[in-house]
């Protein structure tokens, strides 16, 4: 279920808003992030020299002329646009999941923890889904005129609440239940963009996702579709290596090149065929790319697009380090 929610977020929730008015005043964090709106005469505070370039680049990009990162200035036509998108996407997601999973499978609300499901790889999917939803919410709010701190916390609320809503619906499903473990992973994922805002060092660590159809999907024995083809999905934590190196070493490592640690599951049981082989958890180390350093464009929209693409792990050389060694020219 977590993988399905992640794909749904990526395809449908591009412009989700949350109508918030909290935290409109400037606080210490907003002062740190309000580079573009501060007075030219005021002393500039450099936030965390370890990633100075990345932070200043992001501050130069504003969603519209006159935007003040420290104060909400709601652009009501934009609010209306993203509000309409929000209503449409939430309705579409509910109808899809109702027909795909919940229809004719309803029972009384119940809890059902699933520590062994997919060898816990699904928990990585829940973290990813929460982080992606939180990011999309944050950018939607900024585009609508929310201050940066309001956008960050509003995005957190959006990512967490949507994931928890699906968990709540699962609580009424016969085949599942409300999973406390999944819910915790949802909230952790939604909190990650908040951590990145207040601890910019964390910007160097990026949840990612990749997909290549499983053998069962290609053979036609998997009766579902790509979004529940769990064996074809890999969840990653990308590391922007350049920003973590001492300054004297940075010239030896390309700024756009990173590393990523991925986890996937293979040999999932197939209800359609009755096969029940022993499941296998794979641990993979791969090269990775920072799209903010590869693609051109410094506008707010282009930066948001590049940051969004960083949620995808693009094909790259890799090695599987567990359960045994395998080298891949390109891992998808």
Order of alpha helices (4+ residues) and beta strands (2+ residues): alpha-alpha-alpha-alpha-alpha-alpha-alpha-beta-alpha-beta-alpha-beta-beta-alpha-alpha-beta-beta
